[in-house]
Every structure is written in structure tokens, then in C-alpha cells.
Amino acid sequence: METLHPASADASDAFAHRDGALARIQNLLHRYPVISPAAVLIIACIVFSLKNSHFAASLNVGIMLQQTAVLAALAVGQTLIVLTAGVDLAVGTAMILVHLIISKLSVDQGLPGVVALALGAVAAIGLGAVHGSLVTKIGLPPFIVTLGTFYIFQSMGLVYSKAQTISGDKMSGVLTWTGKTFKIGSVQLTYGVLVALAMYAVFAFVLANTAWGRHVYATGDDKEAARLAGIDVNRVLMSVYMVAGLVYAISGWVQIGRANSASSNAAADINLESITAVVIGGTSLFGGRGRLWGTLVGALIVTVFRQGLKLAGVNVYWQTFAIGSLILVAVTLDQWIRKVGK
């Protein structure tokens, strides 16, 4: 009879213990995907604060939160689409086109700000309906659809605005309200930050507590299983793209206030940054898993890394390198987490 050597037994116990600990961490991150991005954000803030004392100054904190508002607002719509296992590469150009429509309706047509916003929202929902129709009626992949509309919306924005910047001074005060500031303690914020936070509160509640939210998750997790369960998958997808369009209109409103203007050249990198915020925030690119609050943390991470590396004197090219590395790490972690139960 073979006798197990004590050293071998100790090694086996050590490996079993290690595997058990990793499995517990894997299950924890699967249940609460916001934990890993939150840890990254906290560590980044500590490191950058130690590197440069100006990072944690109230002035810089206020600037970072104001910068995050537009990205975070836009990333709400991106999250909804990614949860259905799709992606919107035209998220930024759609927002830019809509915020130009809103601005020109106010300036050129003299419409009240509220009316201009409402008509802009209708136009944005229409853009979302175009995406939804191409995906559900024709069956085109979301990647291809939004890659095409990225260029279409960009061109439409340039033609519609004649590549001219519309000054906020000429617009209704309602449209520039999101850029007005107030203070919480010594930190200066804009009302656009509150608008973005309100969007997260509303949509987080909807996703977690309504049948529509459960259908969104089910559709992203397994379309065929959702269909067999009686869910009208195409209707869910169409509604998601249209709701995302509404989100882009609100984001455009925040952008107008932030820049105090409307321009076809605004927010040049925000298309990919919105996807970055969603992925880093723990929402799976394969659909069906993620929480909206994680996206908010992801948007903060993008801003914190850019501002922190800038204050640390890191070359802008290496700043982009760092963001790209974060994406790869986040997707790799997502792949590992998704193996729970397999």
C-alpha cells in the first residue's frame, strides 16, 4: 500500500487552500462586479495623492468630477447596450449631433430651451430607433451598425452645423444651466454632475427592480433562452437602443453646459472612453452581467488616471497606454470571473 509522504500531503493541502481562496474571490467578484473597479479607483487615488499633493486638492477634485459628468452620463446608454451583448461605437457622434440640434433650435429658430431639449430628445430616440431597427429587423451585428452610423452621424453634425461652434451666450439659459456651479464644502461642482448622478439613480433602480430590467439582463445573457422563456427579445433590444438615444440627448445637454457651447469637434475621444468606462466598471462585453454603478466608478477611473498621470508629469502617450492596459486587464478579469460554475 502506497504511503503518502507528509511533505506531499502538506503541498496538496496548500494547493487546495489556495484554490479554495481563489474560488471564493472569483464567486465574490461574480456576485459583486463593482468591487474590483472600486479597489482600483481607491488605490489610484491614494497613489496619485502621494505622488502630487495637488491631486487631492478641492479645486482638482471639483474639476475631475465636472470632467467625469459628460462621460458618466453618456456611459449610462452604453451600459444598457453592452448588457444586451451589443456595443455602440457611435455613442459620441450621436450625442454631438443631438446637442447641435438642440443648440441650433434654440439659437436659429428661437425656441424655448425646454422645447429645444424635447425636440432634441425626440431626434435622439429616432437615432436609437435606427440602430434598433438595423439590429432587430435586418439582423446586422451592433458593431457593424454603429461603426457605419459613427461616420454618418459625424458627417451629419459637420454639415448641419457647417463646422461652426455655437456659443452658449446665444442659447436659452435652460440649455446652459447644467454648466452653472455650486459648492459642497470647498469642492465646486456643476449641476451637470447632479444630472448625471440622477440618471444613475433612476436607471440603476429600473434595471434592478422592473421587469424591463430583468429582460435586459436575460436577453444579454442568452437570447435563445430568453426567447424560450417568453421574452420578446427584439422588442427588448429596440427599447434599449431607443432609451439609449434618450440618454444621449441628456448627455448632450450636460455637454452644452460643460463647454458653454456646441461644436462638431466636441468630446473627440468620448466614443471609446464610454466603452472603456463600461468595461473597466465590470460590465461584461458578452452581455448579461454588470451593474450600472460600476460604470460610474469606471468613468471616474478614466478621469482619475488621465488627471493623475498628467499631474505626475507623464507623457500624454503613456497616459493613453495606461488606459489601454486597464481595458485589457478588465476584459481578462471578466473572462476569469465568467468561468464561475463552469
GUMAR-998445 format. One record per residue (C-alpha): x negated, y, z negated; chain; residue number from 0. Coordinates in pm, 1 decimal. Layout:
N
(site (X; Y; Z); "A"; NUM)
...
// end
This chain:
342
(site (0.0; 0.0; 0.0); "A"; 0)
(site (-139.8; 338.1; 102.4); "A"; 1)
(site (-205.4; 579.3; -178.7); "A"; 2)
(site (-154.2; 948.4; -116.4); "A"; 3)
(site (-464.4; 1141.2; -209.1); "A"; 4)
(site (-392.9; 1413.2; -470.2); "A"; 5)
(site (-553.2; 1677.8; -250.1); "A"; 6)
(site (-325.3; 1580.3; 40.1); "A"; 7)
(site (-23.0; 1597.3; -185.5); "A"; 8)
(site (-122.9; 1944.8; -303.1); "A"; 9)
(site (-168.9; 2059.7; 57.9); "A"; 10)
(site (171.5; 1920.6; 156.0); "A"; 11)
(site (334.9; 2098.4; -135.7); "A"; 12)
(site (162.4; 2423.9; -39.0); "A"; 13)
(site (284.2; 2398.5; 321.8); "A"; 14)
(site (635.9; 2306.9; 211.5); "A"; 15)
(site (640.1; 2603.6; -25.0); "A"; 16)
(site (513.1; 2834.5; 248.0); "A"; 17)
(site (768.5; 2706.6; 498.6); "A"; 18)
(site (1044.5; 2743.6; 242.5); "A"; 19)
(site (944.7; 3104.2; 170.5); "A"; 20)
(site (931.5; 3187.2; 542.7); "A"; 21)
(site (1272.5; 3028.1; 594.5); "A"; 22)
(site (1419.2; 3237.9; 313.8); "A"; 23)
(site (1269.9; 3555.1; 464.4); "A"; 24)
(site (1399.3; 3454.1; 807.6); "A"; 25)
(site (1750.3; 3397.1; 673.2); "A"; 26)
(site (1742.1; 3723.3; 478.2); "A"; 27)
(site (1642.4; 3923.3; 787.5); "A"; 28)
(site (1907.9; 3742.6; 990.3); "A"; 29)
(site (2176.7; 3845.9; 741.4); "A"; 30)
(site (2042.7; 4199.6; 690.7); "A"; 31)
(site (1853.2; 4308.8; 1006.0); "A"; 32)
(site (1817.3; 4665.8; 874.7); "A"; 33)
(site (1563.1; 4554.1; 611.5); "A"; 34)
(site (1260.6; 4529.2; 841.6); "A"; 35)
(site (1303.5; 4869.7; 1014.2); "A"; 36)
(site (1375.0; 5031.8; 676.3); "A"; 37)
(site (1048.5; 4888.7; 541.9); "A"; 38)
(site (861.0; 5019.2; 847.9); "A"; 39)
(site (1013.2; 5366.4; 800.9); "A"; 40)
(site (921.1; 5382.0; 431.9); "A"; 41)
(site (564.2; 5262.3; 490.6); "A"; 42)
(site (519.2; 5504.8; 782.3); "A"; 43)
(site (640.0; 5799.1; 572.6); "A"; 44)
(site (400.4; 5708.6; 290.3); "A"; 45)
(site (103.2; 5667.7; 523.9); "A"; 46)
(site (166.8; 5989.5; 717.3); "A"; 47)
(site (225.2; 6183.1; 395.1); "A"; 48)
(site (-111.8; 6067.0; 261.8); "A"; 49)
(site (-275.3; 6149.2; 595.2); "A"; 50)
(site (-138.1; 6504.8; 615.3); "A"; 51)
(site (29.7; 6690.7; 329.3); "A"; 52)
(site (239.0; 6892.9; 575.3); "A"; 53)
(site (428.6; 6580.9; 683.1); "A"; 54)
(site (641.8; 6568.7; 368.2); "A"; 55)
(site (690.8; 6945.8; 354.0); "A"; 56)
(site (1055.4; 7052.9; 358.6); "A"; 57)
(site (1002.2; 7251.5; 680.5); "A"; 58)
(site (871.5; 6944.3; 865.3); "A"; 59)
(site (1138.7; 6715.2; 720.1); "A"; 60)
(site (1407.1; 6953.0; 845.6); "A"; 61)
(site (1250.6; 6968.7; 1191.5); "A"; 62)
(site (1230.3; 6588.3; 1215.9); "A"; 63)
(site (1593.6; 6544.3; 1114.0); "A"; 64)
(site (1703.8; 6805.2; 1368.5); "A"; 65)
(site (1496.8; 6634.6; 1638.7); "A"; 66)
(site (1648.1; 6297.8; 1549.9); "A"; 67)
(site (2009.7; 6419.7; 1573.2); "A"; 68)
(site (2040.7; 6403.3; 1954.8); "A"; 69)
(site (1858.4; 6069.9; 1986.9); "A"; 70)
(site (2053.1; 5916.4; 1699.4); "A"; 71)
(site (2387.5; 6033.7; 1838.6); "A"; 72)
(site (2308.7; 5900.3; 2185.4); "A"; 73)
(site (2184.3; 5570.0; 2042.7); "A"; 74)
(site (2532.1; 5500.8; 1898.2); "A"; 75)
(site (2661.8; 5442.7; 2250.6); "A"; 76)
(site (2353.0; 5244.5; 2346.1); "A"; 77)
(site (2403.3; 5019.7; 2042.1); "A"; 78)
(site (2761.5; 4940.4; 2141.1); "A"; 79)
(site (2646.5; 4830.6; 2485.7); "A"; 80)
(site (2346.6; 4632.0; 2360.4); "A"; 81)
(site (2574.1; 4448.1; 2114.6); "A"; 82)
(site (2758.2; 4309.7; 2420.0); "A"; 83)
(site (2423.1; 4185.6; 2560.4); "A"; 84)
(site (2407.7; 4477.4; 2805.8); "A"; 85)
(site (2186.6; 4782.3; 2837.1); "A"; 86)
(site (2239.6; 5137.9; 2963.1); "A"; 87)
(site (1938.5; 5281.3; 3143.8); "A"; 88)
(site (2144.9; 5587.4; 3244.5); "A"; 89)
(site (2239.4; 5691.2; 2892.0); "A"; 90)
(site (2025.9; 6006.6; 2900.8); "A"; 91)
(site (2111.5; 6121.6; 3253.1); "A"; 92)
(site (2481.6; 6066.5; 3178.1); "A"; 93)
(site (2452.7; 6286.3; 2869.4); "A"; 94)
(site (2265.7; 6554.7; 3064.3); "A"; 95)
(site (2524.9; 6556.7; 3343.9); "A"; 96)
(site (2811.2; 6582.4; 3093.5); "A"; 97)
(site (2650.8; 6859.8; 2888.7); "A"; 98)
(site (2601.6; 7054.9; 3214.0); "A"; 99)
(site (2969.7; 7005.7; 3299.4); "A"; 100)
(site (3075.1; 7127.2; 2955.7); "A"; 101)
(site (2846.6; 7430.0; 2974.7); "A"; 102)
(site (2947.5; 7536.0; 3325.2); "A"; 103)
(site (3317.3; 7500.1; 3246.8); "A"; 104)
(site (3264.2; 7744.5; 2962.0); "A"; 105)
(site (3039.5; 7989.7; 3147.1); "A"; 106)
(site (3159.8; 7973.7; 3508.0); "A"; 107)
(site (3529.7; 7901.9; 3450.1); "A"; 108)
(site (3562.8; 8093.1; 3124.9); "A"; 109)
(site (3736.2; 7804.4; 2949.4); "A"; 110)
(site (3753.7; 7797.7; 2568.3); "A"; 111)
(site (3486.9; 7581.0; 2410.4); "A"; 112)
(site (3732.7; 7321.5; 2282.1); "A"; 113)
(site (3889.3; 7281.7; 2627.6); "A"; 114)
(site (3545.7; 7255.2; 2792.1); "A"; 115)
(site (3449.0; 6986.0; 2539.9); "A"; 116)
(site (3771.2; 6794.4; 2600.5); "A"; 117)
(site (3729.0; 6802.6; 2979.1); "A"; 118)
(site (3365.2; 6703.2; 2941.7); "A"; 119)
(site (3473.1; 6407.9; 2727.3); "A"; 120)
(site (3719.9; 6300.7; 2997.4); "A"; 121)
(site (3441.3; 6318.8; 3257.9); "A"; 122)
(site (3208.9; 6118.6; 3032.3); "A"; 123)
(site (3471.4; 5848.5; 2975.6); "A"; 124)
(site (3510.0; 5837.1; 3354.2); "A"; 125)
(site (3136.2; 5773.7; 3392.3); "A"; 126)
(site (3165.8; 5493.5; 3139.8); "A"; 127)
(site (3460.8; 5351.2; 3333.2); "A"; 128)
(site (3245.5; 5343.7; 3647.5); "A"; 129)
(site (2985.7; 5136.5; 3461.3); "A"; 130)
(site (3251.3; 4911.4; 3312.9); "A"; 131)
(site (3421.5; 4852.3; 3646.8); "A"; 132)
(site (3099.1; 4760.0; 3824.1); "A"; 133)
(site (3012.4; 4517.5; 3543.9); "A"; 134)
(site (3355.1; 4356.7; 3496.0); "A"; 135)
(site (3524.3; 4381.4; 3836.1); "A"; 136)
(site (3229.8; 4322.5; 4067.6); "A"; 137)
(site (3016.1; 4127.3; 3822.9); "A"; 138)
(site (2695.1; 4327.1; 3861.9); "A"; 139)
(site (2437.1; 4299.7; 3580.9); "A"; 140)
(site (2440.3; 4605.6; 3347.2); "A"; 141)
(site (2067.5; 4654.2; 3408.6); "A"; 142)
(site (2117.7; 4694.4; 3784.6); "A"; 143)
(site (2432.4; 4907.2; 3747.2); "A"; 144)
(site (2275.3; 5157.0; 3510.1); "A"; 145)
(site (1945.1; 5162.6; 3696.4); "A"; 146)
(site (2137.9; 5281.4; 4001.2); "A"; 147)
(site (2351.6; 5533.0; 3812.6); "A"; 148)
(site (2039.1; 5664.5; 3638.9); "A"; 149)
(site (1931.0; 5814.0; 3970.4); "A"; 150)
(site (2285.2; 5904.9; 4076.9); "A"; 151)
(site (2363.5; 6097.9; 3757.3); "A"; 152)
(site (2024.2; 6264.5; 3764.4); "A"; 153)
(site (2081.3; 6382.9; 4120.7); "A"; 154)
(site (2436.4; 6498.5; 4042.2); "A"; 155)
(site (2308.5; 6702.3; 3748.1); "A"; 156)
(site (2048.3; 6876.7; 3962.0); "A"; 157)
(site (2297.1; 6952.3; 4239.8); "A"; 158)
(site (2575.5; 7061.7; 4004.7); "A"; 159)
(site (2353.9; 7299.2; 3804.2); "A"; 160)
(site (2138.5; 7398.0; 4103.9); "A"; 161)
(site (1845.1; 7310.5; 3874.4); "A"; 162)
(site (1917.7; 7623.2; 3669.6); "A"; 163)
(site (1921.1; 7648.9; 3291.1); "A"; 164)
(site (2244.1; 7775.5; 3134.0); "A"; 165)
(site (2176.4; 7994.0; 2831.1); "A"; 166)
(site (2365.9; 7928.8; 2509.3); "A"; 167)
(site (2423.7; 8302.9; 2473.2); "A"; 168)
(site (2669.9; 8286.5; 2761.1); "A"; 169)
(site (2865.8; 7990.8; 2622.2); "A"; 170)
(site (3153.7; 7973.3; 2381.0); "A"; 171)
(site (3041.6; 7973.7; 2019.3); "A"; 172)
(site (3209.2; 7635.1; 1974.1); "A"; 173)
(site (2955.1; 7474.7; 2205.7); "A"; 174)
(site (2651.3; 7616.1; 2023.5); "A"; 175)
(site (2796.7; 7554.0; 1674.7); "A"; 176)
(site (2602.8; 7226.9; 1643.8); "A"; 177)
(site (2281.0; 7428.9; 1650.4); "A"; 178)
(site (2374.4; 7651.4; 1355.4); "A"; 179)
(site (2171.2; 7584.2; 1043.1); "A"; 180)
(site (2239.3; 7539.1; 674.1); "A"; 181)
(site (2026.0; 7429.4; 380.9); "A"; 182)
(site (2034.6; 7134.7; 145.7); "A"; 183)
(site (1786.9; 7235.4; -119.3); "A"; 184)
(site (1482.4; 7356.6; 69.4); "A"; 185)
(site (1549.6; 7146.1; 380.2); "A"; 186)
(site (1706.9; 7330.0; 672.9); "A"; 187)
(site (1945.6; 7124.3; 885.7); "A"; 188)
(site (2179.5; 7185.2; 1176.6); "A"; 189)
(site (2546.4; 7093.4; 1199.4); "A"; 190)
(site (2443.3; 6862.0; 1480.6); "A"; 191)
(site (2284.4; 6639.5; 1214.4); "A"; 192)
(site (2621.4; 6618.0; 1037.4); "A"; 193)
(site (2797.5; 6537.1; 1365.6); "A"; 194)
(site (2552.7; 6251.4; 1427.7); "A"; 195)
(site (2597.4; 6116.1; 1074.1); "A"; 196)
(site (2975.8; 6136.1; 1109.7); "A"; 197)
(site (2952.9; 5929.8; 1428.7); "A"; 198)
(site (2757.9; 5661.0; 1244.4); "A"; 199)
(site (3006.5; 5652.7; 959.2); "A"; 200)
(site (3304.7; 5620.7; 1195.0); "A"; 201)
(site (3158.9; 5361.4; 1430.7); "A"; 202)
(site (2997.3; 5156.4; 1153.6); "A"; 203)
(site (3340.6; 5131.6; 991.1); "A"; 204)
(site (3508.5; 5042.9; 1321.0); "A"; 205)
(site (3255.9; 4770.5; 1404.9); "A"; 206)
(site (3274.2; 4616.0; 1058.9); "A"; 207)
(site (3645.3; 4643.8; 983.3); "A"; 208)
(site (3850.2; 4625.3; 1302.5); "A"; 209)
(site (3947.6; 4351.5; 1546.3); "A"; 210)
(site (3783.9; 4551.1; 1825.6); "A"; 211)
(site (3453.9; 4548.7; 1638.3); "A"; 212)
(site (3471.1; 4172.8; 1583.9); "A"; 213)
(site (3549.9; 4124.8; 1952.0); "A"; 214)
(site (3244.7; 4332.2; 2048.6); "A"; 215)
(site (3018.0; 4107.5; 1840.6); "A"; 216)
(site (3185.8; 3790.5; 1967.8); "A"; 217)
(site (3153.7; 3899.4; 2330.9); "A"; 218)
(site (2784.1; 3975.0; 2290.3); "A"; 219)
(site (2711.3; 3653.6; 2103.1); "A"; 220)
(site (2873.7; 3418.1; 2356.0); "A"; 221)
(site (3107.5; 3542.8; 2628.0); "A"; 222)
(site (3239.4; 3199.0; 2717.7); "A"; 223)
(site (3312.5; 3108.1; 2355.9); "A"; 224)
(site (3483.4; 3444.0; 2308.2); "A"; 225)
(site (3694.8; 3383.2; 2618.0); "A"; 226)
(site (3796.1; 3037.8; 2493.1); "A"; 227)
(site (3891.8; 3197.1; 2160.1); "A"; 228)
(site (4145.7; 3414.8; 2343.6); "A"; 229)
(site (3943.9; 3736.0; 2367.7); "A"; 230)
(site (3983.4; 3933.9; 2689.8); "A"; 231)
(site (3609.3; 3974.2; 2746.1); "A"; 232)
(site (3639.7; 4207.1; 3045.7); "A"; 233)
(site (3874.7; 4436.8; 2856.9); "A"; 234)
(site (3630.0; 4449.7; 2565.8); "A"; 235)
(site (3340.5; 4531.2; 2798.1); "A"; 236)
(site (3538.0; 4801.0; 2977.7); "A"; 237)
(site (3639.1; 4960.2; 2647.5); "A"; 238)
(site (3280.1; 4953.4; 2521.2); "A"; 239)
(site (3147.6; 5137.9; 2827.2); "A"; 240)
(site (3427.6; 5395.5; 2807.2); "A"; 241)
(site (3375.7; 5453.1; 2434.3); "A"; 242)
(site (3003.3; 5485.6; 2501.9); "A"; 243)
(site (3089.2; 5756.1; 2755.1); "A"; 244)
(site (3275.8; 5947.9; 2485.2); "A"; 245)
(site (2969.9; 5914.7; 2263.1); "A"; 246)
(site (2753.1; 6064.2; 2538.5); "A"; 247)
(site (2982.2; 6367.6; 2555.2); "A"; 248)
(site (2948.4; 6426.2; 2181.2); "A"; 249)
(site (2572.4; 6378.2; 2211.3); "A"; 250)
(site (2568.0; 6638.9; 2488.0); "A"; 251)
(site (2741.1; 6879.5; 2251.2); "A"; 252)
(site (2469.5; 6816.5; 1992.2); "A"; 253)
(site (2204.1; 6868.9; 2261.2); "A"; 254)
(site (2353.8; 7205.8; 2361.9); "A"; 255)
(site (2333.7; 7326.3; 2003.3); "A"; 256)
(site (1984.4; 7188.1; 1952.3); "A"; 257)
(site (1839.7; 7359.6; 2261.3); "A"; 258)
(site (2082.9; 7654.9; 2266.9); "A"; 259)
(site (2103.5; 7589.0; 2638.7); "A"; 260)
(site (2195.3; 7330.1; 2900.6); "A"; 261)
(site (1941.1; 7211.5; 3154.2); "A"; 262)
(site (1899.1; 6927.1; 3400.4); "A"; 263)
(site (1546.8; 6887.2; 3260.9); "A"; 264)
(site (1657.4; 6837.8; 2901.3); "A"; 265)
(site (1557.9; 6532.3; 2694.1); "A"; 266)
(site (1340.1; 6375.9; 2962.8); "A"; 267)
(site (1237.0; 6066.0; 2762.5); "A"; 268)
(site (1563.6; 6000.5; 2583.0); "A"; 269)
(site (1680.6; 5715.6; 2809.7); "A"; 270)
(site (1408.1; 5479.6; 2693.6); "A"; 271)
(site (1390.7; 5628.3; 2344.4); "A"; 272)
(site (1755.2; 5534.9; 2286.2); "A"; 273)
(site (1678.1; 5172.5; 2373.9); "A"; 274)
(site (1369.9; 5191.5; 2152.7); "A"; 275)
(site (1574.8; 5313.1; 1856.5); "A"; 276)
(site (1827.0; 5031.7; 1903.4); "A"; 277)
(site (1564.3; 4757.5; 1935.2); "A"; 278)
(site (1344.7; 4880.4; 1650.2); "A"; 279)
(site (1661.4; 4917.8; 1441.4); "A"; 280)
(site (1720.6; 4543.3; 1452.7); "A"; 281)
(site (1994.2; 4510.5; 1715.7); "A"; 282)
(site (1923.4; 4209.7; 1934.7); "A"; 283)
(site (1880.2; 4270.8; 2307.2); "A"; 284)
(site (2050.6; 3933.5; 2354.7); "A"; 285)
(site (2370.9; 4069.5; 2200.1); "A"; 286)
(site (2594.3; 3977.1; 1910.5); "A"; 287)
(site (2364.4; 4075.2; 1623.5); "A"; 288)
(site (2274.9; 4406.4; 1464.4); "A"; 289)
(site (2409.6; 4689.4; 1254.2); "A"; 290)
(site (2462.3; 5049.4; 1354.6); "A"; 291)
(site (2281.4; 5188.2; 1050.5); "A"; 292)
(site (1972.2; 5003.8; 1170.8); "A"; 293)
(site (1983.3; 5212.6; 1488.1); "A"; 294)
(site (1979.2; 5530.0; 1277.4); "A"; 295)
(site (1669.9; 5400.1; 1100.0); "A"; 296)
(site (1518.9; 5314.3; 1439.3); "A"; 297)
(site (1580.1; 5668.1; 1566.6); "A"; 298)
(site (1413.1; 5806.2; 1254.1); "A"; 299)
(site (1114.9; 5575.5; 1308.3); "A"; 300)
(site (1066.9; 5706.0; 1663.9); "A"; 301)
(site (1068.4; 6066.2; 1539.6); "A"; 302)
(site (853.6; 5994.6; 1233.9); "A"; 303)
(site (589.3; 5816.0; 1437.8); "A"; 304)
(site (573.0; 6091.2; 1700.5); "A"; 305)
(site (558.0; 6372.6; 1444.5); "A"; 306)
(site (329.5; 6186.3; 1204.9); "A"; 307)
(site (78.5; 6091.1; 1472.5); "A"; 308)
(site (91.4; 6445.3; 1607.7); "A"; 309)
(site (9.2; 6591.8; 1265.8); "A"; 310)
(site (-265.6; 6333.2; 1229.9); "A"; 311)
(site (-423.4; 6469.0; 1549.2); "A"; 312)
(site (-367.2; 6151.8; 1752.2); "A"; 313)
(site (-369.4; 6196.8; 2129.4); "A"; 314)
(site (-20.7; 6200.1; 2283.8); "A"; 315)
(site (-107.9; 5896.7; 2497.7); "A"; 316)
(site (-180.5; 5691.9; 2186.7); "A"; 317)
(site (146.1; 5813.1; 2036.2); "A"; 318)
(site (329.1; 5650.6; 2327.2); "A"; 319)
(site (111.2; 5341.6; 2284.9); "A"; 320)
(site (223.5; 5314.6; 1921.6); "A"; 321)
(site (592.7; 5334.9; 2016.6); "A"; 322)
(site (544.6; 5067.6; 2282.4); "A"; 323)
(site (370.7; 4842.0; 2030.9); "A"; 324)
(site (661.5; 4885.6; 1792.1); "A"; 325)
(site (903.1; 4769.2; 2062.9); "A"; 326)
(site (700.1; 4452.4; 2125.6); "A"; 327)
(site (680.1; 4376.4; 1753.7); "A"; 328)
(site (1053.5; 4438.9; 1710.4); "A"; 329)
(site (1151.4; 4208.5; 2000.2); "A"; 330)
(site (911.0; 3936.9; 1878.3); "A"; 331)
(site (1060.4; 3961.1; 1528.9); "A"; 332)
(site (1409.8; 3941.8; 1677.1); "A"; 333)
(site (1321.0; 3624.5; 1865.5); "A"; 334)
(site (1191.7; 3468.0; 1543.5); "A"; 335)
(site (1497.1; 3573.4; 1344.0); "A"; 336)
(site (1736.6; 3432.2; 1605.2); "A"; 337)
(site (1590.1; 3084.2; 1550.8); "A"; 338)
(site (1775.2; 3058.5; 1218.8); "A"; 339)
(site (1974.1; 2737.4; 1214.1); "A"; 340)
(site (1819.5; 2607.4; 1538.6); "A"; 341)
// end
